[in-house]
Structure formats: structure tokens, C-alpha cells
Amino acid sequence: MKQAYDSQSGFRDSFSRTFGKPPGGYRNGEAIFLSWLRSPLGPLVAGATSEGICLLEFSDRRMLEAELASLKKLLSAPILPGVNQHLERLQVELGDYFAGTARAFSVPLVVPGTPFQRQVWQHLLAIPYGQTRSYEQVASAIGAPRAVRAVGHANGLNRITIVIPCHRVVNKNGRLGGYGGGLRRKQFLLDLERGRPAGRPIDRYQESSRPKPQDSGTIL
């Protein structure tokens, strides 16, 4: 399915094959709205409930289908193609981020997970723009210095790439380490935030005039 998500039309077709038609009984209940977004690093798939963003992943992420199935179960909500105010706000803020005119996101986030995972993700939000932390530093910061592997696992389970900046976590020797979106993308994001010439974009991101976010993202 990941290749089918590489275009807007493919996204729609693949969605129908995977999830079927929207449930006939759905009217005003809670749902996860799923949208396809363009970025310099390739297409992104974003999801949001009425409370905030619950998914932002590159369309070729191997775990994408599993993440969607997990979210559907954890949030007890159907997945529907569409947009809401949070997805519209996310698109604006991503545009500003990739343009280099914004350093933080203010869109609300919904991140179901264990208390430990949520603690790790909340700490990732506190890593300043343009800086990095090692897995060991994150583990110490949350009061679990021996839980380096668990921190790495929670980091890898982050469903909201870029906004929850798991790309800012590197190995203690300064090397990039792993990244679900691929090391080329991780390096691009770090270079962008450090004001260095970033690598060549994978895709062209269409921008427009847009307001600037003010606050860091928060986990609901």
C-alpha cells in the first residue's frame, strides 16, 4: 500500500481498498480523518480526530498500515478520508517549518500510548529546535537512565514525525542512528534546523502566505 500513497489519486484508491467505504452509520461521532500532504521530503499521510493530530508519517513508512490499525483500535474510531481544522492548521505549520520561517508547532496532538511512551514523546517536544540529544540523555532526563533501549523503542514508535521531533535524537557518538523515514530525511531535517544548506528536496512543497505558529505542540 505504501507505493499507492505516493500520489493523491493513489491515496484515495488505496484507502478504499484497505478500509472500504465509510461506515454507513457514521454521522457526527468521533472519527480519524486521513489526508495526503506534499512535502520536500516526499508525500506525508496525516490523521486527526476532533481533538488534534494523531498521525503524521511519510507515505513509504513500512509501519504505516500497522500504525493506522493501532490508532483505529486505540481511539475506537473509524478512519475516513477527509480534513478537519487540525489538518488544515498542520498543513500551514508544515509549510512554514519547511520554509524556515517557523521553529515550533502549535497544533494540538493526540498520542495514545503507555505512560512511559508518552513521557518520552513529551520530552522530545522539549528538545530545542536545531539541537540534538542522545538516547542516553533522554533516558536520564526522564529519570530512567538505565532505560536507554526502551527510550529508543518509544522513539521509534512515535506516530507524529517532524512535529514530535524524534529526528533530534542521535547516538551518543554524534552519528545519526536510526530513523523511520530514512537517514537522508533525518539529515535533511537536522540541516534545515541548523541553518545549513539542506539536501536536495525529494518533492516540491507548494507554499502560500500563512500565519506563523507561536507555541510548542502539546500532547493531549
NORFENGI-V65625 format. One line per field, one symbol per residue. ss: DSSP state (@ for helix, = for strand, . for the rest). psi: psi as a letter, one per 40 degrees, with the letter a starting at -180 (. if undefined). burial: 1 if it has 9 or more other ideal C-beta (glycine too) atoms within 8 Angstrom, else 0. A space follows every 10 residues. Layout:
BEGIN
ss = ???
psi = ???
burial = ???
END
This chain:
BEGIN
ss = ..@@@@.@@@ @@@@@@@@@. .......... =======... ...=====.. ..======.. ...@@@@@@@ @@@@...=== =...@@@@@@ @@@@@@@@@. ........=. ....@@@@@@ @@@@@@.... ..==@@@@@@ @......@@@ @@@@@@...= .....@@@== .......... ..@@@@@@@@ @@@....... .......... ........=.
psi = ddddeeiddd ddddddddea iihdehceii ihhhihiiie eiiihiiiae dahehhiide hdeddddddd ddddefiihi haiadddddd ddddddddee eieiiehiih ghaidddddd dddddehihe iiiidddddd defgdefddd ddddddeheg iddhgeeehi ieeeidaihd eidddddddd dddeeihiih idihhhiihi ihidiiiih.
burial = 1101110001 1111110100 0000010000 1111111111 1111111110 0111111111 1001101100 1100101111 1001011111 1111111100 0101111111 1000011111 1111101000 0011111111 0101001101 1101110111 1111111111 1000010011 1000111111 1110000000 1010100000 0010001010
END
